[in-house]
Amino acid sequence: MPDLLTAEEFGRLVQGFEHTAFRLETRERYLDDEEREPVRRFLAGEPPDDAWFMDWYDAVRQLTAEGRRMERVRVVSEPHSDYTRFGIDLASRLNVPSGEDIRYLPRDRARELGLPDEDFWLLDSSRVLVLHFDGDVLLGAELVTDAAEVVRRAYWRDVAWHHAIPLDKYARSSDRCGVQLSAGA
């Protein structure tokens, strides 16, 4: 196992980028204690309580107001899992309105394109945070600065971004989601 960053180091890097931050998400779900109750509420059809998400929302709003760009491609299976439907709802209500540009890429298409089954952040096209998991639980991130490895992730970013579909178009293009998007998305 490579050396993993502390949570503080990880947060500082993700929010300390100068120009661009890109995230590739390839997992079917993520198990995070902070999300358990919000996911339960979503599945039960209860109104959301988004207090748990507000630190991220506020940080992204500030970063994007400063002219920094945050992009994300989510590789998803179709039909969607409950977790993916929760993520689409959250993205439409909070991520996208905060300033993130989130796009979706069907898993079958990602495989055809040769994209990896790896989650990572690419920061300013100069540093990569490769995320490591035990099952669906995030263990931490490995900082990668080797130029060849950074270029490889930049290539994957470009391929994913070119073929991914913006959230509003993806959700409205068919009955894929089963999620009612907010009017702002």
N, C-alpha and C positions, 0 to 999 in steps of 0.2 A: 504494500500500500504506500503510495507517495505521501510526502508531507502535506498535510491539509492546513489551510489557513484557519485562524480563529474566527469566530463569528464577527468579532469587531473588525479584523483585517478585511474580511470578505465584504462587510457592509461599507467600509471606507473606500474600497476599490470600486464597488458597483456604483456608489453614489459620487465618486470622485473623478469620473471620467471627464475629459475636456470637451469632446465634440459628439461622439456617437457611442452608444451602448446597444448591442444586439444580443438577444437571447434566443437560442434554439431549444425548444422543449420537445422531447420525443417520447416521454413516458405516458402511459395510459392514465396514470394517476400518481398523486403525491400524497403521502401521509404526513400531515403536519398537525400537531396537537391544536394549534391555533385555528385550524380550519374545521375541526370536527363538528363543532356546534353550528357554524354557518352552513356547512354541507347538510347537516341534519335538518336545519330549518328550511333550506331550499327544497329538499326532497319531500318534506312534509307540507310544502306549499305555504309556509308561514312567512310573514314579512321579514325581510333581512334586517339584521343588526350589524351594521358595517363598522362599528367602532374598532374592531380588531385590525381593519385595513387602512385606517386613516393616516397612520404614520407614512406608509408607502405612498398613498394618494397625495399627501401634502408634499413629500419629497419629490415625486415625479412632476407635480405641478410647478414647483420651484425650478427644477432643472430644465424643464422644457420652456418655461417662461424666460429663462436665461439664454435660450436659443440652442440648447443641447438637444440631441435627438435620441429618443429611446424607441427601439424597434424590437419586435418579438414575432417569431414564427412558431406556431404550435402545430406539431404533427399529430393528427388525430385519426382514430379508427372510425369507420362508419359501418353500421349505425353507431351513434355516440354512446359512450358510457355515461352513467349518472355524473361522474366527476367532470367529464368534458362538458356536459350540459351546464353544470354549476359554473365552470370556468367561463363559458360563453356568456352566461348571465352576468357574472362579475365583471368581465371585460367590457360588456356593453354599458353597464351602469357606472363603473368606476375607473377601470384602467384606461379606456379610450378617452373618456372625458378629462382625465388627468393629464393627457398629452401623449400617452403611449400609442404607437401605431402597431396594432396587433393583427396578424394575418394567420390564416389557417391553410394547412396543406394536408390533404387526405394521405393517410399512411401508405396506401398502395402506390400512390404517385411518388411519394418520397423514396420508396424502395426502388421504383423504376429509375429515379434520378441518381441513385447511388448515395443518398444521404446516410449519414451514420445514425446509429441508435445511441447517441451521446448528447447529453445536455451540456451546454456551455454558454458563457457570456463572452463576447468579443468586445473589448473596450478600446476605442480609438484605433482599431486595426493594428494594435501593437502589443496587446496583452490578452491572454485567454484565461478564463477561470473554468476549468473542467470540473463539472459537478460529479461527485461520487455518491453512490447510493448503496444501501443494504436493503434489498427488496424495494419498497416504495418510500423508504425513509432516507432523507438526505443526511449523509455523514459529514460532508464538508466539500470544500473546493480546493483544487490544486492550481496554483499559479503557474502558467506556462508562458515563457517569453522567447523561447527558441523560434527564430525567424521562420524556419520551414513549417513548424507546427502552427504558428500564427497564420501564415499564408494558406495552409490547408483549411483552417477554420474560416478564413475570409472567403475562400472559394465556396465552401459549403453555405456560408451566409448568402453569397450572391445567387447561388442556384436556388436555395430555398426561397429567398425574397422574390426572385423573378417568377417563380411558379405558384407562390402562395396567393391566397385570395383575401382581400381586406374583409374584416369582420362583417361589416354591414352587407356587403355583396354576398359573402359566403352564407350568411344566415338567411338571407332573403332569396337566394337562388333556388332553393327547394325546401322541402320539409325536413331538411337535415337535422335541424337543431331541436325542435320541440321546445324552444325557448322564445318567449316574447321579448324582443329587443326593446330597450328604452327608446324614446323618440330621439334622443341625442346621438345615438350610435348609427 
